Amino acid sequence: MFRRALTIAAFAAVACSDGTGPTGLNGIVSFTFTGGGGGSWSVSAAAPGPGSAGTSSNMTAGVQDAESGMTVVMAFKALGGDTGDMLIIGINRLTVGSSPVASDCDPEGDVPCSGLIFAMSFNGNGDLAGQWCTLTTGSLVISEITTTRIVGTFSGTGECYDEANDDLSVFTITNGTFNVALVSNPTA
């Protein structure tokens, strides 16, 4: 699903480069977390546009896939040196409402489910991160959706895996919010 969502987002961004697509492409994603170092995390950025792929720029975006019934919210915070923090929220719904986190959900996988992955110091090659954090319980909420924006909240508990130290820690997210451009909509 995630790979398909990224493809949809990339094509939508290119297709909208003529100014006929969604307006107000800026968005913000933020949350507070414990585990994996803990702290507050926030990124305010635009949806990716033509030629903006990669790990050197911040980005936020929401995409929907009518075939799978999934909404995906993505955020990337560039840290320099081709690394960054990456957040992927997969919500198994296309409409306003709440979806519980599925403990075995892989939002990057091919099975529709509700879950969250937070990769800290992600290397951009898609294979390494300083910490891989996932939720195993919690709630992912879409509170508003239009043809151009998606707004919601998220919270929950799970675990972080520290690759360098081969260590697991409890991971908790509170006060999670997103308000991002919806760059693909199943009814558009």
N, C-alpha and C positions, 0 to 999 in steps of 0.2 A: 504494500500500500504506500509506504513512505516514498519508495523510489518512483512510483507512479505519481504521487503528489508533487514531488520535486519536478518531474517532467511537466506536469500540468502548470506549475508555477512558472517555470522557465518559459514555456510557450506563451502563457498568458502575459508575462511581462514583456516579451518581444512583441506579441500581438497588440499590446496596449501602447507601444512606444509612439504611435502616431497621435496620441492624445485623445483617442476615442474611448479608452477604457476607464477603469475606476479613477476617481480623483481622490486627493487626500491620501497619498500612499504612505504617509508617515504613520508610525505606530509605536507603541510602548508595551514592554513586558517587564514585570517586576515581581519579586518575591523575597521573603526572608527564609533562611534555611539554617538547620543545624546538621552536623555531620559533614564529612568531607571538607573540613575547614570552617564551615559555617559563615554566616554573615548576611548581608543584603546584596541582592543582584538585580540589576536593572539595565535595560538597553532601550534606547529611543532611536529609531532609525526608519528608513524607508524600505519598502518592498524592493527586492532585487530587480534591476532593469537589464536591458541588453548590455552584455559585456561586463556585468558586475559579479559574475560567478567567482567563487574563490573564498579565501579566508582572510583577505586583507581589509574587508569592509564590514561594518555592522549592518545587520538587516533584521527586519521583522516581516512576517507575512502570514496570512491564513489562506488555506486552500480547501476546497471541498471536492469530493469524488462521489457523484451520484450512484455510480455502479456499486461501490462498496458500502455506501451510506456513511462514509467517514468525513470528519472535519479534522484538519491538521493545522496546528499553530506552530510556527517555527520562529526561533530567534537565534541570532548569532552575534556574539560580542567579540570583536577582533582584539587580540592581545599583542599582536606583533609577531614577526618571525614565522608567519604562516600558521599560527596557532590561535585558538579562541575558545570561548565557552559556547556550547551549542545546547539549545533546549528544543526538544520535540514533544509536543503534546498531541496525542491522538485521541479524538473523542468520537465514540461510536454513535453518532447522530448528526443530522443535518439541520436540526431545528433548535429553537430555544428549549432549554431544559438541562437537567442534571444527569450525569452518567457516573456510576461508581467505577473506581479504578479496578481493573481485573488483575489479580495478583500475578498472573502469568502472561500479561500483555507485553508484546513487543511492537510498539508503534511503528517500527521500521519494517515489520513483517508483512506477510500477505494475508493474514487472518484479521478481519475487522475486530477491534477491541478498544477499550479505553485505558490509556496508560501514559506514562511520562518518562522520558530519558533526559538526564542532564549530564552532559559530558564536559568536564572542566579541563582546560588546557588540551583541547582536541587538536590533533595535528594536521587536519585537513586532508590527509590521505585516506581517511575513513577507517583507520585501524587502531590508532593509539590515542589515549587520553590519560591525563594524570589521575582522574577520578571518573568512574562511571557510576552515576546515581540513578536509581529507579524508584518509583512508588509501587507499593504492593497493596496499599489501602488508601482510600481517600475519595475525593469528589472533584470532577471536572465539569464546570458549568458554563453553558452558553447562555448569557443573559440578554443579548441583543444581536440580531443578525439582519443585515440589509444586503443589497446587491453589491455593496462596496466595502462594508466593514463587518468585523466580528468582535464582540466584546464579551468578556467573561471572567471567571475566577477559577482558582484551583488550589487545592491543599491536600495534604496526606502524609503518610509515613512509609518508609521503605528502607533501602540500604544503599551505601556507597562502597564501591570496590576501588581500592587504591592499588593500581597495577604495580607501581614501583616497590611497594612494601608488602604486596600480597596480603592486604588487610581489609576486613569489612567493618563498617561502622553504621550505626543507625542514622537514617537520613529523614528529616522532617521538613516539610514546606508549610509555611503559613503566609497569609496575606498575599497570595498569588493573584495577580491580575493581568489581563491582556486586553488591548484595544488596538487592533491591527487592521491593515487593509486586507480585504478579501479579494485575492487576485484571480480566483476562479470560482464560479458559482454554477451549480447544476442546472439552474433555471435561466442562466444568462445566455 
